[in-house]
Structures are given as C-alpha cells and as structure tokens.
Amino acid sequence: MDLLEWTSLFLKHQDLLKKEILTMTPREQGSLRVLDVQRKNRAEEWILSEVLSDALALLNKEKRQGIVCLNTKTNFDALVVNWPALSSHPTLKIVFANPRANDRWTISPAHHAAIADKASLKTGLQAMFEAVPQA
C-alpha cells in the first residue's frame, strides 16, 4: 500500500464519527504528492513524502497542513533537527507511518512544543518513534 492509499484510509477512518470530509483530491506538486482534503468547515493539505525533509519546502503557515512520511530513523532525525521550524507552524500535524504494519504515530509540533519540557524533548519523541515499527 502506498502513502496516498494509506493516508486516504487513515483520514477516512479518523472521520468515521464526525463525517466532515466532503472530498479528497490527490495532485502532484513537483516530485511530491499532495492530498487536498475539503471538510465541511475547512480545507487541509496533506503532503505525502517517504522522506520528511523533502516535504519541508511545501510548508506554508497560512494553510492547515499535514505531512505523512515513513517512520524511519532518517525521518526521526529530520524531525529533531528541524524542530524549531516545524513547531512554528500552528496547525501542522506530522504522521510517521508504517503502512505495512498499518501503524503510525502522530505529532502536532506547535502543540507539543507548548506543553513539553524542552530538556526531555528528544527523549519523548524517541519514545513515540520506537513505539511503532520502522517502515
């Protein structure tokens, strides 16, 4: 299962009770795939990239965005290195997925940065990363 198919199923599953999703439209943006999601009350843009660092160029603080990437050590390291920039996006969500295991962990960097202890940030992120098998 590729990231587009996995993300579509993931978002539909999250929406089972609220039933807010009206449309999901995939498109290409450069070498990346983007899933435009129109909900009843807002639009979302989900950037799909196996490599987290490749998705960073598409981030826009004016949009409600998410990134879906594979749960790999390389992507975990990119999260830690880019934490200051990622945590400045108020509505950004990042999903670290293992589509083969149908497992994932999710983080909202701005929210997490507001409540987490900076001294133990990497340790906390590492615990979430290790809870899901690497893709």
Sequence and secondary structure as in RCSB ss.txt:
>XXXX:A:sequence
MDLLEWTSLFLKHQDLLKKEILTMTPREQGSLRVLDVQRKNRAEEWILSEVLSDALALLNKEKRQGIVCLNTKTN
FDALVVNWPALSSHPTLKIVFANPRANDRWTISPAHHAAIADKASLKTGLQAMFEAVPQA
>XXXX:A:secstr
  HHHHHHHHHHHHTTTT  EEEEEEEEETTEEEEEEEESS EEEEEE SSHHHHGGG  TTS EEEEEE  HHH
HHHHHHTHHHHTT TT EEEEEETTTTEEEEE HHHHHHHS GGGHHHHHHHHHHTS   
